[in-house]
Amino acid sequence: MKKITFIILMSILTVAAFAQDITGQWNGVLKVSGMQLRIVFNIAKTDTGYTSTMDSPDQGAKGIPVTSTTFENSILNLKIANAGIEYEGEFKEGSFVGNFKQRGQSLVLELKRDIIAKPEVVRPQEPKKPYPYYSEDITFRNERANIKLSGTLTLPVKGGNFPVVVLITGSGPQNRDEELMGHKPFLVVSDYLTRNGIAVLRYDDRGVAHSEGDFKAATSEDFASDVEAAIAYLKTRKEINKKKIGLIGHSEGGIIAPMVAAKSKDVKFIVLLAGTGLQGNQILLLQQELIGRASGISEIELQKSREINTDVFEIVIKSTNTAALNKDITDYLTQNFKESPDAQKTDGMSEADAVKLQVDRITSPWMVYFIKYNPATALEKVKCPVLALNGEKDMQVPPKENLSAIKAALAKGGNKNVTAIELPNLNHLFQECKTGSPAEYAQIEQTFSPVALAEIAKWINQK
């Protein structure tokens, strides 16, 4: 009799496990290098099983497709092929307890139904209204692109006649504050410079916030034309000293500023914040290696990735036709999938879909332009004073390689009015940091190093 009772009890438990409804939102927190990143999985039931997406709210990512979702014998398995992510957790007492793995790194992750509140973000440098200076929301037109751009002009006081800088954002769609990872670097920079007697124009990227245009179809050259339109607008303002117009470009903005300065006599000085001196393909290879190593990726995987990316970038550099480029990259990656022992990592995504995902990224107008573009071509033509600043721990634009390349290109063009400084202990966003990894950006309270701010203002006022 006892044996029969045991069998019946086991049957009940098995049915209960299979009947468990796992659809809906599951929330967890990854603890990475002393930081906390919220992870959200959204699971839905289908006729054949389950489908899901992943959000990473603290990194501004939402709706990332999960390529494989299974739930069997109380074990949830989620895989995101192109990101090398896998989660496996066991259902226990209303939550999943397991491990989140990404490219060789494994972290404990518990998923619960309860929504995890966003940690209180402390950004002590962000200015609070009312500001002790004049601020005006403005619009200006890029006639060549036939679009209207929206921004903010700040002046030390409403009247007067001031030197001015145009702030140029880094890569990716960003608003006038260059808002990312919970920080507003350009708001902080603008506030500091305006308090120090320098007018500032910052604006939303084309196709972002209140600006018109198609961001996805644009290249650095298109963004340069937006800067030229900003300069033309400033020349219409009586409060602006037309002989003291400068540009401050961060990251990709540090590529765009020399492009504009090389052609325009209106630009009297430029400041490059983590600007690049190397061609795009070299930047990407260095960046992938540094960030990959900091993320725990093995040296074998890094070497394999470097070999593949080197070949892919070479195909892009030699390309002259978009259709042919798409075919060549598709053929190369398809062959690589077949030859690689890691081809199975597509995890639920077909080989063709995995290849297409990579091809679309590599052959986007912006990426093709960036891979091919060598900043030295514009830097050699820049005749105005240049301040180039890089953070010592920058993993996205490594300082030593890029500062030396920037100085060499400017010197080749005969520009002797150059100041290049590698600032200790700063990352790509010019934050004081521990490692320089992008994973730290959101967790650091500081938005922009006071040392860097002082260096910029001092140099501009001297010029």
Backbone torsions as a table, in degrees:
resi	resn	phi	psi	omega
1	MET	NA	-38.8	-179.9
2	LYS	-64.9	-37.1	-179.5
3	LYS	-64.2	-41.8	178.8
4	ILE	-62.9	-43.6	178.5
5	THR	-59.4	-40.7	-179.3
6	PHE	-63.8	-42.0	180.0
7	ILE	-65.8	-41.6	177.8
8	ILE	-62.7	-43.6	179.7
9	LEU	-61.6	-43.5	178.6
10	MET	-62.4	-38.0	178.8
11	SER	-63.3	-41.9	179.3
12	ILE	-62.8	-43.7	-178.9
13	LEU	-65.3	-39.1	-179.8
14	THR	-65.0	-44.6	177.5
15	VAL	-61.0	-41.9	-179.7
16	ALA	-62.0	-40.1	-179.0
17	ALA	-65.5	-42.5	-178.9
18	PHE	-71.5	-24.7	-178.1
19	ALA	-84.7	-6.1	-177.5
20	GLN	-58.4	124.7	178.7
21	ASP	-87.0	110.9	-178.7
22	ILE	-103.6	4.7	-178.8
23	THR	-70.1	154.0	179.5
24	GLY	112.5	-160.4	-173.8
25	GLN	-97.0	134.3	175.8
26	TRP	-124.1	130.0	-170.7
27	ASN	-120.1	140.4	177.2
28	GLY	-151.5	173.5	179.8
29	VAL	-130.1	124.7	174.6
30	LEU	-91.3	132.0	176.8
31	LYS	-103.6	108.0	-175.3
32	VAL	-121.8	117.9	176.6
33	SER	49.7	44.2	178.1
34	GLY	80.7	2.0	179.8
35	MET	-110.3	162.9	179.3
36	GLN	-121.9	126.6	178.6
37	LEU	-122.0	123.2	178.0
38	ARG	-74.5	138.1	177.2
39	ILE	-125.2	134.5	179.9
40	VAL	-128.5	127.9	172.5
41	PHE	-111.2	130.9	179.0
42	ASN	-111.4	111.1	-173.2
43	ILE	-108.2	135.6	178.5
44	ALA	-128.9	150.1	179.8
45	LYS	-89.6	140.8	175.6
46	THR	-123.9	177.0	179.2
47	ASP	-65.3	-27.5	-175.8
48	THR	-106.9	-5.2	-178.0
49	GLY	159.7	-119.9	-177.4
50	TYR	-136.4	155.6	171.3
51	THR	-135.8	154.7	-177.0
52	SER	-156.9	165.7	174.3
53	THR	-132.3	161.3	178.7
54	MET	-121.9	140.3	173.2
55	ASP	-116.2	146.0	170.9
56	SER	-127.3	81.2	-170.6
57	PRO	-55.4	-37.6	-176.0
58	ASP	-75.5	-11.7	176.4
59	GLN	-109.6	6.3	177.1
60	GLY	71.9	21.7	-178.9
61	ALA	-106.5	136.3	-177.4
62	LYS	-144.5	142.8	174.6
63	GLY	71.2	30.4	178.3
64	ILE	-69.6	121.9	-177.7
65	PRO	-64.7	131.8	173.3
66	VAL	-92.4	122.5	-171.7
67	THR	-76.8	-23.9	179.7
68	SER	-145.6	127.9	178.8
69	THR	-132.3	116.5	177.6
70	THR	-132.2	150.1	176.2
71	PHE	-141.0	104.6	-177.8
72	GLU	-137.7	136.2	178.1
73	ASN	51.1	43.4	177.7
74	SER	69.9	9.0	179.9
75	ILE	-107.2	122.6	176.7
76	LEU	-96.6	128.4	177.4
77	ASN	-126.8	125.1	-179.0
78	LEU	-126.2	134.8	-179.5
79	LYS	-134.9	136.2	174.1
80	ILE	-120.1	100.5	-167.8
81	ALA	-59.2	-54.4	-172.5
82	ASN	-68.0	-18.0	178.4
83	ALA	-101.1	-1.8	179.8
84	GLY	66.0	30.3	-176.0
85	ILE	-103.0	137.0	172.9
86	GLU	-142.7	135.5	174.3
87	TYR	-124.1	132.1	174.1
88	GLU	-131.6	121.6	-178.0
89	GLY	-139.9	147.7	178.8
90	GLU	-99.1	136.4	-179.6
91	PHE	-76.3	120.5	-179.9
92	LYS	-141.6	120.0	172.9
93	GLU	49.6	48.1	173.6
94	GLY	85.5	5.0	178.2
95	SER	-144.1	165.6	175.5
96	PHE	-103.8	131.6	178.2
97	VAL	-119.4	120.9	-177.7
98	GLY	-169.2	-153.2	-175.4
99	ASN	-127.3	138.6	176.1
100	PHE	-102.9	119.8	-177.3
101	LYS	-117.0	139.5	174.7
102	GLN	-147.2	114.3	175.5
103	ARG	45.4	57.0	173.8
104	GLY	91.4	-12.0	-179.6
105	GLN	-103.8	134.0	-178.8
106	SER	-122.7	129.5	-178.9
107	LEU	-131.4	141.6	177.0
108	VAL	-68.2	133.8	178.7
109	LEU	-142.5	121.7	174.7
110	GLU	-104.9	129.2	-179.4
111	LEU	-106.3	129.7	-179.6
112	LYS	-128.4	162.8	176.6
113	ARG	-71.0	-34.1	-174.8
114	ASP	-62.7	131.5	176.7
115	ILE	-69.8	132.4	-179.2
116	ILE	-92.9	120.5	-177.7
117	ALA	-65.1	145.3	176.9
118	LYS	-64.2	128.4	178.4
119	PRO	-56.8	142.3	-179.7
120	GLU	-60.6	122.5	-178.0
121	VAL	-89.8	122.9	178.3
122	VAL	-106.9	116.5	179.0
123	ARG	-126.6	78.9	-171.9
124	PRO	-61.9	-20.0	-176.9
125	GLN	-85.4	-14.8	-177.8
126	GLU	-65.6	125.6	-178.1
127	PRO	-70.0	149.0	178.5
128	LYS	-113.2	141.1	176.8
129	LYS	-73.3	152.6	-0.4
130	PRO	-76.9	140.6	179.2
131	TYR	-80.8	149.9	178.3
132	PRO	-83.7	31.4	179.6
133	TYR	-153.5	174.7	-177.1
134	TYR	-89.3	132.2	179.4
135	SER	-130.3	131.3	-176.6
136	GLU	-136.5	127.4	173.0
137	ASP	-78.4	130.0	-173.6
138	ILE	-132.6	168.6	171.2
139	THR	-134.3	152.2	174.3
140	PHE	-148.7	160.6	-174.6
141	ARG	-108.6	140.9	165.7
142	ASN	-99.5	100.1	-173.9
143	GLU	-66.2	-35.6	-178.7
144	ARG	-62.0	-41.7	-179.8
145	ALA	-91.0	-8.7	-178.7
146	ASN	57.3	48.1	178.4
147	ILE	-134.0	156.4	176.1
148	LYS	-106.0	132.4	179.4
149	LEU	-111.7	142.7	-177.0
150	SER	-115.5	141.4	-179.1
151	GLY	-158.9	-164.5	179.5
152	THR	-132.9	132.0	174.7
153	LEU	-109.9	124.7	176.2
154	THR	-113.9	137.8	-179.9
155	LEU	-126.2	143.8	178.8
156	PRO	-52.9	-40.4	171.1
157	VAL	-144.5	166.4	-173.5
158	LYS	-65.2	-38.6	178.1
159	GLY	-93.0	-165.0	175.3
160	GLY	93.5	-173.9	-178.2
161	ASN	-144.1	114.9	-166.3
162	PHE	-126.6	152.8	166.3
163	PRO	-66.0	155.3	-175.5
164	VAL	-140.9	151.3	171.5
165	VAL	-125.9	145.3	171.4
166	VAL	-102.1	127.5	178.9
167	LEU	-91.3	132.0	-176.8
168	ILE	-119.3	120.4	-173.4
169	THR	-73.0	167.1	176.0
170	GLY	-82.8	-171.1	-175.2
171	SER	-67.6	153.4	-178.2
172	GLY	92.9	153.8	-179.0
173	PRO	-69.2	118.4	-177.0
174	GLN	-137.3	149.9	178.2
175	ASN	-84.2	-174.9	-174.3
176	ARG	-62.6	-21.9	178.4
177	ASP	-90.0	3.2	-173.7
178	GLU	52.5	43.9	-171.8
179	GLU	-68.6	125.8	177.2
180	LEU	-160.9	145.6	178.0
181	MET	53.0	34.2	179.2
182	GLY	79.1	3.8	-180.0
183	HIS	-110.6	156.0	176.2
184	LYS	-129.3	73.4	-174.5
185	PRO	-56.2	-42.5	-176.0
186	PHE	-73.3	-25.2	173.6
187	LEU	-66.2	-42.5	179.9
188	VAL	-67.8	-44.5	179.3
189	VAL	-63.3	-46.0	-179.9
190	SER	-59.3	-45.8	-179.8
191	ASP	-59.7	-46.6	-176.8
192	TYR	-64.3	-46.8	-177.7
193	LEU	-66.7	-40.4	-179.7
194	THR	-64.1	-39.1	176.2
195	ARG	-64.5	-20.2	-179.3
196	ASN	-105.5	25.8	170.0
197	GLY	86.5	12.1	-177.3
198	ILE	-117.0	124.5	176.2
199	ALA	-71.5	151.7	-177.1
200	VAL	-137.7	133.3	170.5
201	LEU	-114.3	121.5	173.3
202	ARG	-127.1	147.6	-174.1
203	TYR	-146.4	158.7	177.2
204	ASP	-71.2	136.2	174.8
205	ASP	-55.1	152.8	177.2
206	ARG	-56.4	134.7	-179.6
207	GLY	79.1	6.5	-178.3
208	VAL	-119.5	141.1	177.1
209	ALA	51.7	-114.9	-173.6
210	HIS	-98.0	5.4	-179.8
211	SER	-94.5	145.1	178.1
212	GLU	-84.1	168.4	175.2
213	GLY	116.2	172.8	-179.7
214	ASP	-111.5	104.2	-177.3
215	PHE	-66.4	-42.5	-173.1
216	LYS	-64.1	-27.6	-177.5
217	ALA	-89.6	-2.3	-172.4
218	ALA	-93.1	153.1	174.2
219	THR	-117.4	176.5	178.1
220	SER	-57.9	-33.7	178.8
221	GLU	-65.4	-38.7	176.5
222	ASP	-65.2	-42.9	179.1
223	PHE	-64.3	-30.8	176.4
224	ALA	-63.5	-36.3	178.5
225	SER	-67.8	-28.5	175.0
226	ASP	-66.9	-38.7	177.5
227	VAL	-64.3	-42.5	178.1
228	GLU	-60.0	-38.0	177.4
229	ALA	-66.8	-35.8	177.7
230	ALA	-64.8	-40.4	178.0
231	ILE	-64.4	-43.4	178.9
232	ALA	-59.8	-39.0	177.8
233	TYR	-64.9	-46.0	-178.0
234	LEU	-59.9	-32.9	-179.8
235	LYS	-67.8	-13.2	177.8
236	THR	-90.1	-7.3	-176.1
237	ARG	-95.7	126.3	-177.4
238	LYS	-68.9	-21.1	-178.4
239	GLU	-78.1	-8.2	-174.8
240	ILE	-101.4	131.9	174.4
241	ASN	-78.2	108.4	-173.5
242	LYS	-64.3	-18.1	-179.4
243	LYS	-92.6	2.7	-177.9
244	LYS	-135.1	54.0	177.1
245	ILE	-100.8	126.5	-179.5
246	GLY	-130.1	169.2	179.9
247	LEU	-124.1	140.0	171.7
248	ILE	-123.6	115.3	-178.6
249	GLY	-116.6	132.1	177.7
250	HIS	-105.4	129.5	176.4
251	SER	58.6	-114.1	176.6
252	GLU	-59.1	-31.7	175.6
253	GLY	-59.2	-27.5	176.7
254	GLY	-76.0	-12.8	169.8
255	ILE	-85.4	-41.0	-174.6
256	ILE	-70.5	-40.4	-178.1
257	ALA	-55.2	-48.3	177.4
258	PRO	-65.1	-32.1	177.7
259	MET	-59.2	-42.5	-179.4
260	VAL	-74.7	-44.5	-177.7
261	ALA	-63.9	-31.3	-179.8
262	ALA	-66.1	-24.4	-176.5
263	LYS	-106.2	-22.7	-171.1
264	SER	-111.7	124.6	175.5
265	LYS	-75.9	-10.6	178.2
266	ASP	-72.3	-22.8	-178.9
267	VAL	-84.1	116.8	-174.8
268	LYS	-99.4	-14.7	176.3
269	PHE	-165.3	155.2	175.5
270	ILE	-136.2	147.2	175.4
271	VAL	-119.9	123.1	179.9
272	LEU	-104.7	113.8	178.7
273	LEU	-102.3	106.1	-175.2
274	ALA	56.6	39.6	175.9
275	GLY	-76.1	157.7	-177.0
276	THR	-99.7	147.7	174.6
277	GLY	-116.6	-11.0	-178.9
278	LEU	-100.9	156.9	176.4
279	GLN	-62.5	153.3	-173.6
280	GLY	-55.1	-42.2	-179.2
281	ASN	-61.5	-37.3	178.9
282	GLN	-69.0	-39.9	177.6
283	ILE	-59.8	-47.2	-177.4
284	LEU	-63.5	-40.0	178.9
285	LEU	-64.6	-44.3	177.8
286	LEU	-63.6	-44.4	-178.3
287	GLN	-61.5	-47.6	-179.0
288	GLN	-62.2	-38.5	-179.7
289	GLU	-68.1	-47.6	-177.4
290	LEU	-66.0	-47.6	-178.8
291	ILE	-69.7	-38.9	178.5
292	GLY	-61.5	-44.9	179.6
293	ARG	-64.3	-40.6	179.0
294	ALA	-66.5	-24.7	-179.4
295	SER	-87.4	-0.5	176.8
296	GLY	92.3	11.3	178.6
297	ILE	-71.7	137.9	-176.3
298	SER	-67.2	156.3	-179.8
299	GLU	-64.1	-32.9	178.8
300	ILE	-64.8	-45.1	179.0
301	GLU	-66.0	-39.0	179.3
302	LEU	-62.8	-42.3	-179.8
303	GLN	-64.9	-43.0	179.0
304	LYS	-63.4	-43.2	178.8
305	SER	-61.8	-41.1	-179.5
306	ARG	-63.6	-41.5	-179.6
307	GLU	-63.1	-45.2	-179.6
308	ILE	-65.1	-47.4	-178.1
309	ASN	-64.4	-36.7	177.4
310	THR	-60.5	-45.3	178.7
311	ASP	-63.9	-44.3	-178.6
312	VAL	-62.9	-45.6	-179.4
313	PHE	-63.0	-35.5	179.2
314	GLU	-65.7	-38.4	176.6
315	ILE	-62.3	-42.5	179.3
316	VAL	-63.3	-45.9	-176.9
317	ILE	-61.2	-37.5	-177.6
318	LYS	-82.8	-11.3	-174.4
319	SER	-72.1	147.6	175.4
320	THR	-130.8	-5.4	-175.4
321	ASN	-136.1	128.6	-175.2
322	THR	-62.4	-45.2	-178.9
323	ALA	-63.5	-42.4	179.4
324	ALA	-66.4	-37.8	178.8
325	LEU	-62.2	-45.6	178.4
326	ASN	-57.6	-43.8	-179.5
327	LYS	-66.6	-44.1	-177.1
328	ASP	-64.7	-43.0	179.5
329	ILE	-68.1	-40.1	178.5
330	THR	-61.3	-46.5	-180.0
331	ASP	-62.0	-43.0	-177.9
332	TYR	-64.6	-48.5	-177.2
333	LEU	-68.3	-36.0	177.3
334	THR	-62.3	-45.0	178.1
335	GLN	-64.0	-38.7	180.0
336	ASN	-64.5	-39.5	177.5
337	PHE	-60.4	-41.4	-177.3
338	LYS	-68.7	-36.2	-176.4
339	GLU	-84.8	-22.7	-174.2
340	SER	-82.2	136.1	175.4
341	PRO	-68.6	-12.8	-179.5
342	ASP	-96.1	12.3	-176.7
343	ALA	-59.4	-28.7	-179.0
344	GLN	-66.2	-8.9	-176.6
345	LYS	-70.6	2.1	175.2
346	THR	-68.3	-18.2	169.8
347	ASP	40.0	71.8	173.9
348	GLY	93.4	-23.7	175.0
349	MET	-90.3	135.7	179.8
350	SER	-64.3	155.3	179.1
351	GLU	-57.8	-42.7	-179.1
352	ALA	-61.9	-41.8	179.7
353	ASP	-67.4	-39.7	179.1
354	ALA	-63.6	-41.9	178.1
355	VAL	-65.1	-45.7	-178.8
356	LYS	-59.8	-39.2	179.6
357	LEU	-59.6	-43.7	179.3
358	GLN	-69.9	-41.4	-179.2
359	VAL	-61.8	-43.0	-179.8
360	ASP	-60.4	-38.6	179.4
361	ARG	-69.0	-46.3	-174.7
362	ILE	-69.5	-34.0	-174.5
363	THR	-97.5	11.2	175.2
364	SER	-63.6	149.6	-178.1
365	PRO	-53.6	-43.2	-178.3
366	TRP	-64.0	-46.1	-176.1
367	MET	-65.8	-42.9	179.0
368	VAL	-60.0	-45.3	179.4
369	TYR	-62.3	-45.3	-177.2
370	PHE	-63.4	-44.7	-179.3
371	ILE	-60.5	-39.5	-176.2
372	LYS	-81.6	-25.0	-168.8
373	TYR	-78.2	132.7	175.2
374	ASN	-111.1	111.2	-177.1
375	PRO	-58.8	-21.7	-178.4
376	ALA	-59.8	-30.8	-177.9
377	THR	-61.6	-36.4	177.9
378	ALA	-85.3	-40.9	-177.8
379	LEU	-58.4	-36.0	-180.0
380	GLU	-64.7	-19.2	-178.1
381	LYS	-100.9	-2.2	-178.4
382	VAL	-80.7	123.2	-177.9
383	LYS	-108.2	-13.9	-178.0
384	CYS	-81.2	166.5	177.8
385	PRO	-59.5	143.5	-177.9
386	VAL	-130.7	130.7	169.4
387	LEU	-112.8	121.3	178.5
388	ALA	-116.1	118.8	179.9
389	LEU	-118.3	136.0	173.2
390	ASN	-137.2	147.3	175.8
391	GLY	-82.2	140.5	-178.3
392	GLU	-57.4	-34.0	-174.7
393	LYS	-105.3	22.1	179.7
394	ASP	-68.9	119.1	178.1
395	MET	-95.5	-12.2	-178.8
396	GLN	-91.7	-37.0	174.1
397	VAL	-130.9	86.1	-175.7
398	PRO	-53.8	129.1	-169.0
399	PRO	-67.0	-47.7	-173.3
400	LYS	-62.3	-47.9	-178.8
401	GLU	-63.8	-41.2	-174.4
402	ASN	-80.4	-40.5	177.8
403	LEU	-62.8	-41.0	179.8
404	SER	-66.2	-37.6	178.8
405	ALA	-68.5	-39.3	177.7
406	ILE	-62.8	-47.2	179.9
407	LYS	-62.4	-40.9	-179.1
408	ALA	-64.6	-42.4	-179.4
409	ALA	-67.0	-42.6	178.5
410	LEU	-64.8	-40.3	179.1
411	ALA	-65.8	-38.7	178.6
412	LYS	-60.8	-33.1	178.9
413	GLY	-85.7	-0.9	177.1
414	GLY	88.5	10.8	179.5
415	ASN	-84.0	114.6	-179.9
416	LYS	-103.4	-3.7	-178.2
417	ASN	-94.7	67.7	-172.6
418	VAL	-129.2	131.6	173.6
419	THR	-122.5	120.1	-179.9
420	ALA	-122.8	126.3	-175.2
421	ILE	-134.5	130.8	171.7
422	GLU	-98.3	112.6	-174.6
423	LEU	-88.1	125.1	-175.3
424	PRO	-61.6	141.7	167.4
425	ASN	66.5	19.1	179.6
426	LEU	-110.6	148.3	179.1
427	ASN	-97.1	-164.6	-176.7
428	HIS	-65.6	-27.6	178.3
429	LEU	-91.4	5.1	-178.5
430	PHE	65.6	38.0	172.8
431	GLN	-100.0	145.6	169.6
432	GLU	-69.6	129.5	-169.0
433	CYS	-143.2	175.7	177.8
434	LYS	-94.8	-52.2	-174.4
435	THR	-114.5	-28.3	-174.4
436	GLY	94.9	-5.9	-179.6
437	SER	-65.1	140.8	175.8
438	PRO	-56.9	-24.1	179.3
439	ALA	-62.9	-18.7	-179.2
440	GLU	-84.4	-23.5	-168.1
441	TYR	-48.0	-52.4	-174.4
442	ALA	-69.0	-24.8	-174.1
443	GLN	-86.1	-17.5	-178.7
444	ILE	-81.5	130.1	-179.7
445	GLU	-68.4	-39.7	-177.1
446	GLN	-67.0	135.8	178.6
447	THR	-94.5	-38.6	-177.5
448	PHE	-153.4	128.1	-175.6
449	SER	-57.5	128.0	175.7
450	PRO	-58.6	-31.5	178.6
451	VAL	-64.7	-43.8	178.9
452	ALA	-66.3	-41.9	178.2
453	LEU	-59.0	-45.7	-179.2
454	ALA	-64.0	-38.2	-179.4
455	GLU	-64.2	-42.4	-179.6
456	ILE	-65.1	-50.1	-177.4
457	ALA	-63.5	-42.1	-179.5
458	LYS	-62.3	-45.3	-178.1
459	TRP	-65.2	-43.8	-179.9
460	ILE	-63.4	-44.8	-179.2
461	ASN	-65.4	-31.8	176.0
462	GLN	-68.4	-36.8	-178.8
463	LYS	-77.1	NA	NA
